[in-house]
Amino acid sequence: MPLSERLNTIISLVPLELGVVDVGTDHAAVPIELAHLNQHRTIIGVEYNDRPYYQAVQKIAKAQLTDVVEIRKGYGIDCLAPGEVEVAIIAGLGSSTIEEILRRGKQVTKKLVKLILGPMDYPHQLRRYLLLNGFSITQELLVHEFRWYEIITAVPGAQSGAILQPGATDADLKEQLENLFNKAFGVSKEASLLTLLELTPLLSCEDIEQAAGFLQEKKDGINRILNKMPENVKTVQRRQALEEKLQIIWELEEKLCGSKIL
Ligand SMILES: C[S@@+](CC[C@H](N)C(=O)[O-])C[C@H]1O[C@@H](n2cnc3c(N)ncnc32)[C@H](O)[C@@H]1O
């Protein structure tokens, strides 16, 4: 079965010559494709759950890649030694699980030259975790497959030329993001750190249609919540925060696309 555009995009971000671990490998589709691209490097798939682990082992045997790809059973990168691979793919998992994997695997992540992260939810929370924990965000990609998926690449430490540099506090991050958004779009409205972190893919998105689609999905999500939310004293603050977010999105749309997309 052909790989999804999301997984193909992730694979395209792995340097051909580097050793790689695919965490949450499921049916081992990613390691198999990586092996087809270059067999002469370390390729490890990690699976936590029994059934996908055995399926991954079987798939590797069927693809005659047992000498090339190793499937390990374990949690995240706990079963790796520091320096064993240079690249880690952690995709198809929720942001909080990815955070937990990175938190537990600090000795391993310190030695990585690239992390390729594909969170299924709350990517802004994952960005915040990365930046407050010493990682730079080096690249961001949007992939549309029924909905927008955000792919984030990161490296440990500060790196010149990165989109976002690590910061010590939320205030540092907010200042950094405000400067970048002002430089890119001249946004006049005040936004919270989490809103800026939600809209970060726009800082590196060069395709106007992609950017417009991404913003449209954000607006649809906010409007769905607003439409369901009862109007009473308990919801005033939440409603106001969502309406402010909509205002920022409208302003960005105007800057990006020249007109408001309603
Ligand atoms: C939805 S699949 C994602 C497959 C593929 N990585 C992708 O992006 O399409 C998630 C897989 O991660 C595995 N998983 C969940 N938590 C994990 C963890 N902490 N360590 C390793 N694997 C995990 C699950 O068993 C499942 O097979």
The ligand as a Gaussian input file, in Angstrom:
#p B3LYP/6-31G(d) Opt

LIG

0 1
 C       -1.203000       5.845000      15.286000
 S        0.220000       4.856000      15.293000
 C        1.346000       5.859000      14.361000
 C        2.084000       5.098000      13.325000
 C        3.075000       5.954000      12.531000
 N        4.172000       6.379000      13.386000
 C        2.387000       7.148000      11.910000
 O        2.805000       8.292000      12.157000
 O        1.428000       6.935000      11.147000
 C        0.870000       5.048000      16.918000
 C        1.740000       3.878000      17.326000
 O        2.550000       4.271000      18.426000
 C        2.578000       3.220000      19.384000
 N        2.940000       3.849000      20.673000
 C        2.136000       4.582000      21.493000
 N        2.846000       5.072000      22.534000
 C        4.133000       4.648000      22.359000
 C        5.339000       4.820000      23.103000
 N        5.357000       5.531000      24.211000
 N        6.469000       4.234000      22.640000
 C        6.448000       3.506000      21.494000
 N        5.344000       3.301000      20.753000
 C        4.197000       3.873000      21.180000
 C        1.187000       2.631000      19.304000
 O        1.155000       1.300000      19.785000
 C        0.904000       2.707000      17.790000
 O        1.326000       1.560000      17.116000

